[in-house]
Amino acid sequence: NVDPAATVELSANRIAILDTSGTLYVNQLPIANPWTLESSGVSPGNYEITDDNVTVMLSGSVYIKAGSGEAALSNGWEPNGPAITSATSFKESQSDHLAAVQNGTLYVAWGGYGSQWTPVATNFNSYDISNNYIGAVFGSQLDIMVGAPVNNYWNVASSVAANVQISPGGRVSEQDTGGYYDVAWGGLGSLWTQEASGYVEAQVSDYQVGAIFGTELDIKQDSPTV
């Protein structure tokens, strides 16, 4: 184990732990495998893992160790293109699509490592990226872009959104302007279901929604429809 651990990220076959000194370790399952020290100087929220990538943001640039399996954890770091050098945040989908915010503009590298960064939005206040969607909130309007951003367009999904979170498979959630947590279980174009109010934090996955009420974590199961 790695001690003391500050934050944890999971993919289907990897576990990443950032310790309290800012050192990032990754384990390729099974858990009996050794932990690989990936980087130091990493801040919470500035790293992502998938089964194919370890990705960190350091000094405004997004760096990737590409490849699957335990041996790939020892690959060298590569910057994902020269366009992103002063990012303030980034996200990565489980299918390796990348999104980053630089100078108030949202860029997307659809296809992950080696893909070109494409500007897709400005003047937004929340964003997320999944295996099939890009989501952004403009004021209180939640827009969804389906697939690669090149020559694509935004679809209005909600007019009462405060933020957006999308599961890997495309379930869309929002905290609405009334403070409720809503989920479109069927993705873009499906009906919104009001799942929670009075919660501290909530998140949707492909198969369930979780919400914290006070100090209690509640889970609601749902069958896949996307």
Disulfide bonds with the S-S distance in Angstrom:
none
